């Protein structure tokens, strides 16, 4: 019995088919499972700028002070594995040079502890696991994977609500290009605070339930397109107190037009974005394209050799004597 296909042709055809299947698996199976929010995150972002704040010792607003905001994000691995979501504990402190360095973060000018829970794939908020606060929106600590050139709703923790950030082109951070998003917050009443009446112009009233107002001069976020990691962040918070029913601010608690990532934080964020984006590009583009091209070529060559082998087996064997009449 003659052989219809050589071992080489079958091998090439098999390898080519395997590579084509591998390319499809990398795109449709591996990459989606690689593009997920981590549960073991441990990062620190530092913002710095100049502004005014209310000094409780001097009982007045002090201008032109350096203000530092430190935001530490740590993943709660145990709760994340239990829920299947990304559970991140976030500690935020607002300090002046007067309170830095602080042995206890509670000694800071302001201190916040929050727990953010998000779907690992979509980055959408998940309301479980003792989240604090109850938040909404597309983005806060990061944007979703595969960022588009459109507006996103960003959660402003001071406002207690979402803010629409509009796409504003691209911008380089430490030589690395990201998508730029901007927005502002108009003066909004966010609550009340019991204070001495004299602070808000009510000298004859020992204590007043003053209105607390918040606005933001400008929010700017530069984001890595593939991973959604924030490469640069700048905010301009303004918090004031007003007498009940008043239309004008009586005292400024905090006012900083530009609080932005320090150079060190920018460098760290860009380094991580390059690494993560490169890994996603490898499994989502480089390897699938290479596997698809190589698989197509090998499968085509193998198929041609198989066909040729069958043709030879079907043709008369010229080496054998032919019977003639």
C-alpha angles and dihedrals in degrees: 000000000000121000111243098197132027122236089243094057092049091047093051091047092049095048091046092051090048092052092050090052090046091053091053092047092051091054100039102030115018102041096049089053092048093051097074134120110260122245097202096057118149113172138144126208122192125201123192136183145126127274150120130283138177110259108209092198093055093032091224142089112269116207133210098028128149110248125197126194117194119192118187120189121194126175118229098222097186095052091041093054091046095051100031090231133101108267111191127182111209126196117191125185129183113205142173123206085266093066098036126129095029123185089205121036088216087071090066124108087254131005129192132179118192138169117214121194120189139170104260094224105037100028088226116146117265116204104220144079096062094299116192120226112016098241139180138189141080099278147017118138089016141356125246119275115272098030115211132211095258141091120289132195110239122195113237106201094197092051093043090222143072126279124204111237116197125214110251106180128266131316134186121236114190088341094308119114122230140163115270123220127182140183145148138220121224118219107289132177108241102173147306135280131197108235139155109282092233091067092064097036098269098118095164093056117077094207134012132190093231123197116245115216130191135193136160123223091206142337119209124178126177111199136192106244099218102041104025091231114154108241096180133010130187128177135175108206122186121184123179143167126233132189112254108286094002122139097208134062115258099189137007116231096179132354123171120156096195125026108163142168113282118240090257092054091047091052092049093049093048092048091052092044092053091050096046094041090049092052092050091046090051095054096032103043119359100049096038093049092046092046092047094050094045091043093051093049095046093044091049093049091046092049092050091051091049092051092048091049092053092048091053091049091050095050122085113271105245091198092067121077113255121226113234131192 
